[in-house]
């Protein structure tokens, strides 16, 4: 079985509310980039905090679908440097 070298995750509405993400991410032990289509920091204040951010290597938000491409590029660069 071949494991992926990393993960791009959009946790959506569960970003500020679900502690289970930390447990799941820690169990997988892969580098993770948190991505959001919208800019969560320009939205309601409860969306500004993320349980994933402390265990992610980075966060990309507000670029729509292009953000996923950016997240994959950032992950690839991190893994090859």
C-alpha positions in Angstrom: 0.0 0.0 0.0 1.4 3.4 -1.0 0.6 6.3 1.3 0.1 9.8 -0.1 3.0 12.2 0.8 0.6 14.7 2.3 -3.0 16.0 2.6 -4.9 19.1 1.5 -8.0 19.4 3.7 -11.0 21.7 3.5 -12.7 21.1 6.8 -15.6 23.4 5.9 -18.0 24.4 8.6 -16.3 22.0 11.1 -13.1 24.1 11.2 -13.9 26.0 14.4 -16.0 23.3 16.1 -14.7 19.8 15.7 -11.8 18.7 17.9 -11.8 15.3 16.3 -9.8 16.8 13.4 -6.7 17.0 15.6 -6.9 13.3 16.6 -7.5 12.2 13.0 -4.6 14.3 11.6 -2.2 13.2 14.4 -3.1 9.5 13.6 -2.3 9.9 9.9 1.1 11.6 10.6 1.2 13.3 7.2 2.0 16.9 6.4 -1.3 18.8 6.0 -2.3 22.1 4.3 -5.6 23.5 5.5 -7.5 25.1 2.6 -10.7 27.1 2.3 -12.5 28.5 -0.7 -13.6 31.6 1.1 -11.5 33.9 3.3 -12.5 32.6 6.8 -10.9 35.7 8.4 -13.2 38.0 6.5 -16.3 36.1 7.7 -18.1 35.8 11.0 -15.7 36.0 14.0 -16.5 32.4 15.1 -14.9 31.2 11.8 -11.6 32.9 12.5 -10.2 30.2 14.8 -9.3 26.7 13.5 -8.6 23.5 15.4 -6.6 22.3 12.4 -4.2 25.3 12.0 -1.9 24.3 14.9 -1.3 20.9 13.4 -1.1 22.0 9.7 2.0 23.2 7.9 0.0 26.1 6.5 -3.4 27.5 5.6 -4.6 28.9 2.3 -7.9 30.7 2.2 -9.9 33.1 0.0 -8.7 32.1 -3.5 -11.7 29.9 -4.5 -10.8 26.7 -6.3 -7.3 28.1 -7.2 -6.6 27.7 -3.5 -6.5 23.9 -3.9 -3.9 24.3 -6.6 -1.9 26.6 -4.4 -2.2 24.2 -1.5 -0.9 21.3 -3.6 2.0 23.4 -4.9 2.9 24.5 -1.3 2.7 20.9 -0.1 4.9 19.7 -3.0 7.5 22.4 -2.4 7.6 21.6 1.3 8.0 17.9 0.6 10.8 18.3 -1.9 12.9 21.0 -0.1 
